[in-house]
Amino acid sequence: MRSRGLALALAGLVAVLPGCSSPESTVEAAARLRQAGQPRAALERLQKLLASMGEGPLPASQAAVRLRALRDAGDVAYLELGDYAGAIAYYRRLISLKPGSAEAFEARAIIGDIFRDRFQDRQAAIAQYADIAASDAPQAPRFQLRVAREYLELGNAEQARAEARALRERWPASVEADEAQLLTAQAWVLDHRDDEGLRAFQALVDRHPAPELVARAQEGLAGVYAQLGKLDRALELYALALPHHPNPQAILTNIEAVRRRKEAARTVTPGDRNEAFDYGRPQPPDHEITP
């Protein structure tokens, strides 16, 4: 409580200190208000500053302050006040003032996240991510991968494969290209195209990517073989995946499920196909692909 009281006092002091009328000092004052637990007061301070700075050209130093004020206003609205539409408006204003900049790409990424996570609008999110992916920004391959992943989440496996293929063609030596190959295999499985899925998973293994990706590809192979009833091969592949898989408990769970299926097939009443082939049947891998 004493610490919070001191922070509030400091925030109030900032408002009356000499020189606090400069744009830089106003932004710093707003930051202190946020730290003191007063996001609405911080946003009001930023709004007044932005209104005074207008929309027109400014000297470089003041233009940089305006961009920071817009970013901070968007962050307060998004993260602390839950005003998602208001946050998008601030981020879009930032983009319009400095399109193609690192700040603009970052703002687009946040807008995309808001559409996806808060408004459950993956198509709108894709539009934002795709704009970054089409640029020469260093993070472009990561956002191309996000575009492909969003289409996969929407159940549009064909478009997911197309976006993954575009990534592999544009950045063939990137880490994201390996991730895109994994996503391609998962998309084939989603379409119930087992042969294509097996080939795509094996193609990733043959690329010799990071051990974690090899393990995830082996998991995918095992899942398809389990669906095809090739339980011994599935167990072999799960065992290979286990040492380097990011979620070893999931692999152990799948191994146990396949073992139960094998046991059920041995003890099932003759003629009971449902029991022999459906018991404990593992599902295709459904892992989130990181950018």
Order of alpha helices (4+ residues) and beta strands (2+ residues): alpha-alpha-alpha-alpha-alpha-alpha-alpha-alpha-alpha-alpha-alpha-alpha-alpha-alpha-alpha
